[in-house]
Amino acid sequence: MSNSALHTLRRDFGGALIEPGADAYPAASRSALAEGSPAFVLRPGTVDDVRAGVRFAAATGLFLSVRGGGHGFAGFATNDGGIVLDLGGLADVTVIDAERHLVRVGGGATWGRVADALAPHGLALSSGDTREVGVGGLTLSGGIGWKVRKYGLTLDSMVAAEVVTAAGEFVRASATEHPELFWALRGGGGNVGIVTAFEFAAHRTTDVFHGALTFPAAQASAVLQGWAEHLRTAPEELTSLVEFANPFAGGPEAPVEVKVAFDGDDPERAAAAIDPVRRLGTVLHDDVALKPYADTLASAPTPPPGIRLLTRSAFVAKESVADVLRLLAETGASQGSPFLAVRAVGGAVSRVPAEATAYAHRQAELLVLTTSIGPEPALAAARPALDAVWGRLAPHTTGAYANFLAGTAEDDVAAVYPAGTYERLAAVKRAYDPGNLFTGNHNVRP
Ligand SMILES: Cc1cc2nc3c(=O)[nH]c(=O)nc-3n(C[C@H](O)[C@H](O)[C@H](O)COP(=O)(O)OP(=O)(O)OC[C@H]3O[C@@H](n4cnc5c(N)ncnc54)[C@H](O)[C@@H]3O)c2cc1C
């Protein structure tokens, strides 16, 4: 690495530059889910700092990781020996047009901060379900949260983005400004630029009915099938997911948890939407209650060093739902099952035309997710059983959701981006990042 690149960085970069040995380094070097030993962690305070960081990365040729909230399962937010550009200092949330519900959110903000900042305005964005997760990573690859069936993916609410390109230029992307870049930002992950700020059209929110209904593990099959059937005709205000075989709550014996969120505060309409779920089996516990939307977001503790989370996901089309749910119920009942979750998508997600954004899996009815947790050797030992589960699911599922995918191999990228999407993304990449500076993502090659 040339000294002049570092000299230029020190001259142009006004943020915090953290190197090995600094007090702040141990915490700054790791992301929430991965450890690393980068040579430099840069914490920009301004867009010009981001531009200086990008120019530094290009000049040195060091591997660049861009960190939003640092909660990516694939661990893209850190590296060994390279540069981490940590956007955590760019986290302001501002209502810029109250009448049109337009909000501007810094590229390093987290969803807890967004929910808290929008609540006093009676506004919310459909995000994910966790406070600490970053706006950057979640939005750029999708965003499946508690209002997804009513308002679509988080990226469907994006109306513009302020972007630093690989050349260090600052551009605004929207339907009318750099429209192909705007298309690629909505699903293409961090491939095509660094978003320093998002502009979203937020939604009016009231308090919402939210909570979990638990059923005995033995009723998993009937509950799952009935749940999926109900979601087909339920009002789109109802968003729901099922979690089971939870290793922290007793593995195969763990109760089946159906989590529900009804986007509205009318108790009768909420009951009409949720009661059919209550009738699916023996309700062991029901904590569904009216609460502020911000309170639906959970807090996720950072796992201790050495503990890995291995996630894998796939989409399920309507005709395969029954088969997949049957296979999942069988898997959940076996020893050594990974943590299983199924999310209902559809609704507003499926009404957006397939070619409108780089998120390709619009027509899926469900998203299946497995999570294995433990130290590396335990995960390696569990790998054959996990592969067997996915081998059985494979004939009935398609694609993968980038945000729930720990794998980074070429097959994983192909699962996220079908050929047509990949080719169009590659064309945008050639225009905005021809040297593939932004590689720390499910990478599309220019
Ligand atoms: C506890 C937990 C709960 C979750 N719940 C949900 C959920 O309910 N719904 C859902 O859809 N997903 C959920 N996710 C998945 C989540 O969307 C992804 O992990 C997402 O990638 C996290 O984004 P991040 O910015 O925190 O991560 P990071 O690791 O910082 O970033 C992930 C990727 O995005 C890129 N990136 C981040 N910010 C920017 C930016 N501003 N500009 C350019 N590139 C950027 C990074 O370079 C990296 O490639 C959850 C994850 C966890 C750990």
PDBQT file of the ligand as one rigid body, heavy atoms in Angstrom, charges set to zero:
ROOT
HETATM    1  C1  LIG A 501     -31.444 -10.532  14.382  1.00  0.00    +0.000 C 
HETATM    2  C2  LIG A 501     -31.780 -10.325  12.932  1.00  0.00    +0.000 A 
HETATM    3  C3  LIG A 501     -33.094 -10.132  12.554  1.00  0.00    +0.000 A 
HETATM    4  C4  LIG A 501     -33.416  -9.925  11.210  1.00  0.00    +0.000 A 
HETATM    5  N1  LIG A 501     -34.728  -9.719  10.855  1.00  0.00    +0.000 NA
HETATM    6  C5  LIG A 501     -35.032  -9.453   9.562  1.00  0.00    +0.000 A 
HETATM    7  C6  LIG A 501     -36.379  -9.193   9.177  1.00  0.00    +0.000 A 
HETATM    8  O1  LIG A 501     -37.295  -9.183   9.993  1.00  0.00    +0.000 OA
HETATM    9  N2  LIG A 501     -36.633  -8.946   7.863  1.00  0.00    +0.000 N 
HETATM   10  C7  LIG A 501     -35.643  -8.925   6.926  1.00  0.00    +0.000 A 
HETATM   11  O2  LIG A 501     -35.950  -8.669   5.758  1.00  0.00    +0.000 OA
HETATM   12  N3  LIG A 501     -34.365  -9.171   7.264  1.00  0.00    +0.000 NA
HETATM   13  C8  LIG A 501     -34.048  -9.438   8.556  1.00  0.00    +0.000 A 
HETATM   14  N4  LIG A 501     -32.749  -9.708   8.898  1.00  0.00    +0.000 N 
HETATM   15  C9  LIG A 501     -31.748  -9.802   7.851  1.00  0.00    +0.000 C 
HETATM   16  C10 LIG A 501     -31.168  -8.426   7.529  1.00  0.00    +0.000 C 
HETATM   17  O3  LIG A 501     -32.012  -7.777   6.599  1.00  0.00    +0.000 OA
HETATM   18  C11 LIG A 501     -29.788  -8.601   6.905  1.00  0.00    +0.000 C 
HETATM   19  O4  LIG A 501     -28.962  -9.255   7.826  1.00  0.00    +0.000 OA
HETATM   20  C12 LIG A 501     -29.198  -7.267   6.454  1.00  0.00    +0.000 C 
HETATM   21  O5  LIG A 501     -28.170  -7.515   5.529  1.00  0.00    +0.000 OA
HETATM   22  C13 LIG A 501     -28.639  -6.473   7.602  1.00  0.00    +0.000 C 
HETATM   23  O6  LIG A 501     -28.275  -5.207   7.168  1.00  0.00    +0.000 OA
HETATM   24  P1  LIG A 501     -27.135  -4.401   7.944  1.00  0.00    +0.000 P 
HETATM   25  O7  LIG A 501     -26.981  -3.090   7.287  1.00  0.00    +0.000 OA
HETATM   26  O8  LIG A 501     -27.393  -4.462   9.414  1.00  0.00    +0.000 OA
HETATM   27  O9  LIG A 501     -25.890  -5.367   7.684  1.00  0.00    +0.000 OA
HETATM   28  P2  LIG A 501     -24.423  -5.151   7.125  1.00  0.00    +0.000 P 
HETATM   29  O10 LIG A 501     -23.743  -6.442   7.453  1.00  0.00    +0.000 OA
HETATM   30  O11 LIG A 501     -23.829  -3.888   7.593  1.00  0.00    +0.000 OA
HETATM   31  O12 LIG A 501     -24.650  -5.039   5.568  1.00  0.00    +0.000 OA
HETATM   32  C14 LIG A 501     -25.168  -6.092   4.794  1.00  0.00    +0.000 C 
HETATM   33  C15 LIG A 501     -24.808  -5.858   3.324  1.00  0.00    +0.000 C 
HETATM   34  O13 LIG A 501     -25.372  -4.636   2.876  1.00  0.00    +0.000 OA
HETATM   35  C16 LIG A 501     -24.357  -3.721   2.473  1.00  0.00    +0.000 C 
HETATM   36  N5  LIG A 501     -24.732  -2.388   2.956  1.00  0.00    +0.000 N 
HETATM   37  C17 LIG A 501     -25.210  -2.071   4.185  1.00  0.00    +0.000 A 
HETATM   38  N6  LIG A 501     -25.511  -0.772   4.242  1.00  0.00    +0.000 NA
HETATM   39  C18 LIG A 501     -25.204  -0.239   3.038  1.00  0.00    +0.000 A 
HETATM   40  C19 LIG A 501     -25.294   1.057   2.471  1.00  0.00    +0.000 A 
HETATM   41  N7  LIG A 501     -25.781   2.088   3.182  1.00  0.00    +0.000 N 
HETATM   42  N8  LIG A 501     -24.899   1.239   1.185  1.00  0.00    +0.000 NA
HETATM   43  C20 LIG A 501     -24.413   0.197   0.455  1.00  0.00    +0.000 A 
HETATM   44  N9  LIG A 501     -24.306  -1.060   0.945  1.00  0.00    +0.000 NA
HETATM   45  C21 LIG A 501     -24.695  -1.262   2.211  1.00  0.00    +0.000 A 
HETATM   46  C22 LIG A 501     -23.080  -4.234   3.107  1.00  0.00    +0.000 C 
HETATM   47  O14 LIG A 501     -21.952  -3.850   2.395  1.00  0.00    +0.000 OA
HETATM   48  C23 LIG A 501     -23.311  -5.738   3.082  1.00  0.00    +0.000 C 
HETATM   49  O15 LIG A 501     -23.009  -6.257   1.819  1.00  0.00    +0.000 OA
HETATM   50  C24 LIG A 501     -32.396  -9.926  10.224  1.00  0.00    +0.000 A 
HETATM   51  C25 LIG A 501     -31.078 -10.124  10.623  1.00  0.00    +0.000 A 
HETATM   52  C26 LIG A 501     -30.751 -10.325  11.951  1.00  0.00    +0.000 A 
HETATM   53  C27 LIG A 501     -29.327 -10.544  12.341  1.00  0.00    +0.000 C 
ENDROOT
TORSDOF 0
